[in-house]
Amino acid sequence: MIRAASLAAGLALCAASGAIAQDAAVLLSDHVWKAPGLPLVGGLSALEVYSGGEGILALSDRATLITATLTRDPDGAITGTTVTGMAPLTNPTAGRPADPGGFDAEGLAHAPDGTLWVSFEGDHRIAAHAPDGREIRRLPPPSGAADLPRNGSYEALAVDRQGRLYTIPERTRAGQPAALSRLEHGQWQTIALVPAQGGYQPVGLDFDDRGRLFMLERRLGALGSFGSRIIRFPLTSGRVEGGTVVLETPAGAHGNLEGISLWRDGSGRLIATLIADNNFGSLLRSEIVEYYLPE
């Protein structure tokens, strides 16, 4: 695998090492999710995987939670998706659906207590929701949120084993490093500054069962294609250090991958399930892509 630049002392990025590892990610599934008659199954920007890879909870840009079961072949590759439920993200005061046109739902993280954290690009909002979509409470955004581009806000959310929430914006103004923030005792703390490199931008976060943080990044290629990579960060004394690129795909290999969920199969292999946003258009596909990741 390729060594990425390391984040030292939670605030600075060191030079990339460029070392090549022996192990590599292996493609398991590249499944196109088709849902005839269900127009809200699109714009899929985040997901959580459950039940050993048999079920998912996906988030649509149009403020909708979608549950589905997955069927797999004997080798574990996804062969089908069946929608089992849909719930709108609702306004806490009037009980009405959240405005899908004004608030673009992008990030999703499932806390140990069952809370669903959702981030929105339109107003840089991060809110706690019940499993049925009801908003419970809102958080003040991290410092500097007002300076973020409207279409470059908090696409990535993750919760660690202690129940602490993490986020990072997709883009910043004037190429400034992106602040990786963690919610501590009700306050956002910056634990790392991540500069943009190679045209990549953060769009997803998740933790594995060993407490390592994984960041999904995306970059735009030729003719509207997308390339992606996943960087793994061990957390040492609460700091993010020693990032390693464990997956990098060329532009056009997959669609607009925006969400990541990590889990282990029955053999103990670490799997990254990724979901692609089709922007509710005909040129892109709603995809569920899976890779075995090297340890």
C-alpha positions as a printed Julia matrix, in Angstrom:
295×3 Matrix{Float64}:
   0.0     0.0     0.0
   1.11    3.59   -0.46
   2.03    5.61    2.58
   0.19    8.92    2.84
   1.46   12.02    4.59
   1.16   11.8     8.37
  -0.7    14.15   10.66
   1.51   15.05   13.61
   0.43   16.51   16.96
  -3.09   16.81   15.63
  -2.3    20.06   13.85
   0.34   19.6    11.14
   0.84   17.31    8.17
   4.28   15.8     7.57
   5.72   14.72    4.24
   4.47   11.56    2.51
   6.77    8.57    2.82
   5.91    6.92   -0.5
   6.51    3.37    0.79
   4.77    0.49   -1.0
   3.21   -2.33    1.05
   2.77   -5.95   -0.01
  -0.96   -6.24    0.58
  -3.62   -4.51   -1.49
  -7.36   -3.93   -1.4
  -9.44   -6.49   -3.31
 -12.73   -5.7    -5.04
 -15.63   -7.76   -3.66
 -18.78   -6.09   -5.06
 -19.73   -3.45   -7.62
 -23.51   -3.52   -7.54
 -25.85   -1.09   -9.3
 -28.79   -0.35   -7.01
 -31.99   -0.13   -9.05
 -35.3     0.6    -7.36
 -38.09    0.96   -9.95
 -41.02    2.97   -8.68
 -39.04    4.45   -5.78
 -37.73    7.79   -7.05
 -36.24    8.78   -3.68
 -33.72    5.92   -3.94
 -31.1     8.17   -5.46
 -28.67   10.84   -4.38
 -27.25    8.3    -1.92
 -24.5    10.01    0.07
 -23.92    7.9     3.2
 -24.65    4.48    4.65
 -24.31    2.17    7.64
 -23.97   -1.63    7.24
 -25.7    -3.99    9.69
 -26.19   -7.67   10.46
 -22.9    -8.9     9.1
 -23.44   -7.33    5.7
 -27.08   -8.36    5.27
 -28.66   -4.93    5.77
 -27.94   -1.25    5.21
 -29.26    2.13    6.23
 -28.66    4.68    3.46
 -29.12    8.44    3.38
 -30.52   10.26    0.36
 -29.67   13.87   -0.48
 -33.4    14.51   -0.33
 -33.54   14.12    3.45
 -34.69   10.49    3.45
 -33.46    7.44    5.37
 -33.68    4.19    3.39
 -33.34    0.69    4.86
 -32.61   -2.26    2.59
 -31.56   -5.9     2.74
 -28.72   -7.23    0.62
 -28.52  -10.61   -1.09
 -25.1   -12.08   -1.8
 -23.61  -14.9    -3.84
 -21.56  -17.7    -2.2
 -18.4   -15.58   -2.5
 -20.05  -12.69   -0.64
 -20.6   -10.33   -3.57
 -23.83   -8.32   -3.58
 -26.37   -9.6    -6.1
 -29.49   -7.66   -5.09
 -31.01   -4.95   -2.9
 -34.54   -4.87   -1.49
 -35.88   -1.68    0.06
 -37.58   -2.44    3.39
 -38.4     1.05    4.63
 -38.16    4.78    4.01
 -38.43    7.64    6.51
 -38.14   11.38    5.93
 -35.94   13.49    8.17
 -38.47   15.69    9.93
 -38.64   19.15   11.39
 -38.58   18.96   15.21
 -41.15   21.68   15.82
 -43.88   21.04   13.27
 -43.2    17.39   12.45
 -42.97   18.2     8.75
 -40.35   16.72    6.44
 -37.11   18.65    6.32
 -36.82   20.89    3.27
 -34.92   18.7     0.75
 -34.33   21.63   -1.57
 -32.75   23.89    1.03
 -30.83   21.38    3.13
 -28.77   18.76    1.33
 -28.41   15.72    3.65
 -24.91   14.3     3.18
 -23.35   12.65    6.26
 -24.6     9.82    8.5
 -23.19    8.22   11.66
 -24.85    5.73   14.02
 -23.97    6.31   17.69
 -23.8     3.45   20.23
 -26.99    4.72   21.92
 -28.94    4.44   18.65
 -28.84    8.13   17.76
 -28.42    8.9    14.06
 -26.24   11.92   13.42
 -26.88   13.65   10.09
 -24.99   16.52    8.46
 -26.42   18.93    5.89
 -24.52   21.03    3.37
 -27.01   23.8     2.75
 -26.76   25.43    6.17
 -23.74   23.52    7.6
 -26.13   21.83   10.03
 -25.37   18.76   12.15
 -28.34   17.24   13.96
 -29.29   14.17   15.99
 -32.22   12.15   14.65
 -34.19    9.21   15.97
 -34.28    6.03   13.84
 -37.7     7.1    12.51
 -36.22   10.35   11.18
 -37.43   12.74   13.89
 -34.93   15.45   14.73
 -33.94   15.36   18.4
 -31.5    18.25   18.67
 -29.03   20.32   16.69
 -25.39   21.04   17.34
 -23.6    24.32   16.81
 -21.29   23.76   13.82
 -17.51   23.64   14.26
 -15.61   26.9    14.22
 -15.18   28.31   10.74
 -18.34   26.75    9.3
 -19.58   30.13    8.06
 -16.52   30.39    5.8
 -17.16   27.08    4.03
 -18.54   26.96    0.49
 -22.25   26.11    0.41
 -21.57   22.98   -1.64
 -18.43   21.97    0.24
 -19.56   21.55    3.82
 -19.75   18.57    6.2
 -20.24   15.46    4.06
 -18.32   13.19    6.43
 -19.42   12.04    9.91
 -18.24    9.23   12.18
 -18.68    8.12   15.8
 -15.92    6.35   17.75
 -16.3     3.63   20.38
 -16.62    6.28   23.11
 -19.57    7.83   21.28
 -17.64   10.95   20.23
 -18.63   12.57   16.94
 -16.1    13.48   14.22
 -16.51   15.57   11.07
 -14.46   17.25    8.35
 -15.6    19.57    5.54
 -15.33   18.55    1.92
 -13.83   21.83    0.73
 -12.45   25.03    2.18
 -12.04   28.46    0.67
  -8.74   29.41   -0.99
  -7.33   25.91   -0.58
  -6.94   26.12    3.2
  -6.4    22.82    5.09
  -9.6    21.15    6.28
 -10.09   20.87   10.03
 -10.86   17.4    11.36
 -13.07   18.13   14.38
 -14.19   16.0    17.33
 -17.06   16.78   19.7
 -15.79   16.73   23.3
 -18.13   17.58   26.2
 -20.37   19.55   23.89
 -17.53   21.5    22.28
 -15.83   20.97   18.93
 -12.06   20.48   19.12
  -9.75   20.57   16.08
  -7.56   17.44   16.24
  -5.92   17.69   12.8
  -5.53   19.93    9.78
  -5.75   18.03    6.5
  -4.44   19.84    3.41
  -5.9    19.04   -0.01
  -3.57   16.81   -2.03
  -3.83   15.56   -5.58
  -7.26   17.08   -6.06
  -8.82   14.78   -3.43
 -11.53   16.02   -1.04
 -12.93   14.29    2.09
 -16.46   12.92    1.67
 -16.74   10.08    4.23
 -15.47    8.89    7.62
 -15.83    5.69    9.62
 -14.09    3.7    12.36
 -13.27    0.02   12.28
 -13.57   -2.34   15.24
  -9.95   -1.61   16.23
 -10.58    2.09   16.66
  -8.8     3.18   13.48
 -10.24    6.09   11.54
 -10.78    5.7     7.77
 -11.39    8.66    5.47
 -12.94    8.34    2.01
 -11.8    10.98   -0.45
 -12.97   11.79   -3.96
 -11.58   13.71   -6.9
 -13.05   14.75  -10.23
 -11.55   13.21  -13.37
 -12.07   13.76  -17.07
 -15.56   13.93  -18.58
 -17.28   13.98  -15.2
 -15.68   10.76  -13.93
 -14.55   10.25  -10.34
 -11.54    8.7    -8.63
 -11.52    7.68   -4.97
  -9.13    6.71   -2.22
  -9.34    5.57    1.41
  -6.81    6.66    4.03
  -6.46    4.83    7.35
  -5.41    6.75   10.47
  -4.61    5.1    13.81
  -5.63    7.27   16.75
  -2.78    7.62   19.24
  -3.63    9.36   22.52
  -6.55   11.01   20.78
  -4.41   12.32   17.92
  -4.63   11.43   14.25
  -1.24   10.22   13.05
   0.44    8.0    10.46
  -2.05    8.02    7.6
  -1.82    5.17    5.07
  -3.58    4.97    1.7
  -5.23    1.51    1.65
  -7.26    1.97   -1.55
  -6.91    4.22   -4.59
  -9.07    3.83   -7.68
  -8.54    5.54  -11.04
 -11.11    7.97  -12.39
 -14.0     6.09  -13.95
 -13.48    2.81  -12.06
 -16.6     3.53  -10.01
 -19.17    6.27   -9.7
 -19.42    9.22   -7.35
 -18.5     7.39   -4.13
 -19.47    9.51   -1.12
 -20.22    7.2     1.83
 -18.23    4.53    3.68
 -19.1     1.88    6.28
 -16.64   -0.65    7.74
 -17.49   -4.15    8.97
 -16.08   -7.68    9.13
 -17.39  -10.78    7.43
 -17.66  -14.24    8.96
 -13.99  -14.89    8.22
 -12.9   -11.75   10.04
 -11.9    -9.86    6.9
 -12.3    -6.08    7.01
 -14.7    -4.8     4.34
 -15.33   -1.22    3.26
 -18.79   -0.75    1.8
 -18.99    2.42   -0.31
 -22.04    4.09   -1.82
 -22.25    6.3    -4.91
 -24.45    9.36   -5.37
 -26.1     9.54   -8.81
 -27.23   13.14   -8.22
 -30.72   12.0    -9.27
 -29.57   12.02  -12.88
 -29.17    9.54  -15.72
 -25.43   10.0   -16.28
 -24.34    8.54  -12.94
 -25.3     5.27  -11.22
 -26.39    4.46   -7.69
 -23.72    1.92   -6.79
 -22.74   -0.12   -3.76
 -19.04   -0.94   -4.02
 -17.15   -3.18   -1.58
 -13.48   -3.89   -1.05
 -11.58   -6.17    1.27
  -9.06   -3.84    2.91
  -5.53   -4.82    3.95
  -4.84   -4.79    7.67
